[in-house]
Amino acid sequence: MYKQISSVVFRRMNFERLWLVTNIFLDHKVSPTPEEICESERVFLPPDHLSRRSVAFGSLSRANLAPDELTDLQKIFSGEKYIIIVGQNRKKKSIFTKNPASDNCHIVLHAEANNEDIVKSTLNLAILRRKLESEDDIRRSRNSLLLLEKSKKECDEMFEVYMSSLDESRWKTEFLFGRCSMRSIWPLRLP
């Protein structure tokens, strides 16, 4: 039965596939095809920790942002329908393990965000997590502003190429994973 299920090729993205494809794209500058992902997809096993939707997406309150941190983030992500926040999850603390800095960042989607915004925010998060991999200390958005700006700039520069690569690899991104209930509202452009 496992062989039968693992031979099914999914062309429609879910978040776990999107995370896997995004990281392969960052390594090789080309997106793998659904057939290539099918070979490595975890069918019966849970997804890797960082590729879980509940880890990647959250709320503005999850990291207890200070008002000045939120203002700085709104400036960096002005015009985008997402914000990336760096900081420990204050709503779900783990007393057993110390999470690396790359694990302590998440996406907050705007109420008007669409599938393209989800793809772009995932690319931006993957770039930022790579920059934070070498960090052991607990970081917050306020002491990660330069990394956030750099990752946002890199994301902006490669986003169109990434979307073209997804199209060429025959991925369907028009309906990623249904409704994401964790949405927030903020002004998309600051005065």
C-alpha positions in Angstrom: 0.0 0.0 0.0 2.9 2.4 0.8 4.3 1.9 -2.7 1.0 2.7 -4.2 0.4 5.9 -2.3 4.0 7.1 -2.6 3.7 6.8 -6.4 0.9 9.4 -6.5 2.2 12.7 -7.9 0.7 15.8 -6.3 0.8 18.9 -8.4 -1.1 21.1 -6.0 0.9 22.8 -3.4 0.4 22.4 0.3 2.6 24.2 2.8 5.0 21.2 3.3 5.6 20.8 -0.4 6.0 24.6 -0.8 8.6 24.7 2.0 10.5 21.8 0.4 10.4 23.2 -3.1 11.4 26.7 -1.8 14.5 25.3 -0.1 15.5 23.3 -3.1 15.1 26.4 -5.2 17.3 28.4 -2.9 20.0 25.7 -3.2 19.9 25.2 -6.9 18.0 28.2 -8.4 15.5 25.9 -10.1 12.3 24.4 -8.7 12.0 20.6 -8.7 9.1 19.0 -10.5 6.2 17.4 -8.7 7.6 14.0 -9.8 10.9 14.8 -8.2 9.2 15.9 -4.9 7.1 12.8 -5.0 10.2 10.7 -4.4 11.2 12.5 -1.2 7.8 13.5 0.2 6.9 12.1 3.6 3.6 10.3 3.1 3.0 8.6 6.4 5.5 10.5 8.6 4.8 13.9 10.0 6.5 16.8 8.2 9.8 18.2 9.4 9.4 20.7 12.2 10.1 23.9 10.3 7.9 22.9 7.4 4.8 22.7 9.6 2.2 25.4 8.8 1.6 26.0 12.6 5.3 26.8 13.1 5.6 29.0 10.0 2.4 31.1 10.4 1.3 32.9 13.5 -0.2 36.1 14.9 1.2 39.5 15.8 0.9 38.6 19.5 2.8 35.4 19.4 6.2 37.1 20.0 4.9 39.9 22.3 6.0 42.7 20.0 6.7 46.1 21.4 4.9 49.0 19.6 8.2 50.3 18.2 9.1 46.8 16.8 5.8 46.6 15.0 6.3 50.1 13.5 9.8 49.1 12.3 8.4 45.8 10.8 5.6 47.8 9.0 8.2 50.0 7.4 10.3 47.0 6.2 7.2 45.2 4.8 5.4 48.3 3.6 3.1 47.4 0.7 3.3 43.6 1.4 0.4 41.6 2.7 2.6 39.8 5.2 5.1 40.6 8.0 7.8 38.3 9.3 8.4 38.4 13.0 11.5 37.2 14.9 11.0 36.2 18.5 10.2 33.3 20.7 6.7 31.9 20.7 5.4 33.3 23.9 2.1 31.5 23.5 3.6 28.0 23.3 6.8 27.8 25.3 8.9 24.7 25.3 10.6 24.0 28.6 12.6 21.0 27.3 14.6 22.4 24.4 16.2 25.6 23.4 15.1 26.4 19.9 17.6 27.9 17.6 17.1 31.5 16.4 16.0 30.2 12.9 13.1 28.4 14.6 11.9 31.6 16.3 10.5 33.5 13.3 7.1 33.3 11.7 4.9 34.9 9.1 1.9 37.0 9.9 -0.6 37.2 7.0 -2.7 40.2 6.3 -6.4 39.6 6.0 -6.2 40.5 2.3 -3.2 38.1 1.5 -3.7 35.8 -1.4 -1.8 32.7 -2.6 1.0 34.8 -4.3 1.5 36.5 -1.0 1.8 33.2 0.8 4.4 32.0 -1.7 6.4 35.2 -1.4 6.2 35.2 2.4 7.4 31.6 2.4 10.4 32.4 0.2 11.2 35.4 2.4 10.9 33.2 5.6 13.2 30.6 4.1 15.8 33.2 3.2 15.6 34.7 6.7 15.8 31.3 8.5 19.0 30.5 6.5 20.5 33.8 7.7 19.6 33.0 11.3 20.9 29.4 11.2 24.2 30.4 12.6 22.7 32.4 15.5 22.4 30.7 18.8 21.2 33.5 20.9 17.5 34.4 21.4 16.7 37.1 19.0 13.8 39.5 18.6 12.6 41.6 15.7 14.3 44.7 17.1 17.8 43.2 16.9 17.2 41.5 13.6 16.0 44.5 11.5 19.1 44.4 9.3 18.6 40.7 8.6 14.9 41.2 7.9 15.7 44.0 5.5 18.4 41.9 3.7 16.1 38.9 3.4 13.2 41.1 2.1 15.5 42.6 -0.5 16.8 39.2 -1.6 13.2 37.9 -1.8 12.1 40.9 -3.9 15.0 40.3 -6.3 14.3 36.6 -6.9 10.5 36.3 -6.5 9.6 36.7 -10.2 12.2 34.1 -11.1 10.9 31.8 -8.4 7.3 32.1 -9.7 8.4 31.4 -13.2 10.4 28.4 -12.0 7.3 27.0 -10.3 5.3 27.5 -13.5 7.9 25.8 -15.6 8.0 22.9 -13.1 4.2 22.5 -13.5 3.2 23.3 -9.9 -0.3 24.6 -9.2 -0.2 27.4 -6.8 -3.7 28.9 -7.2 -5.1 27.2 -4.1 -2.4 26.4 -1.6 -4.0 25.2 1.5 -7.4 26.8 1.9 -8.2 29.3 4.5 -5.5 30.3 7.0 -7.5 31.6 10.0 -4.5 33.4 11.5 -4.8 36.7 9.8 -4.3 40.3 11.0 -5.2 43.8 9.8 -2.7 46.6 9.6 -2.2 49.6 7.2 -0.4 48.3 4.2 1.3 51.6 3.6 2.5 53.8 6.3 2.0 57.6 5.9 
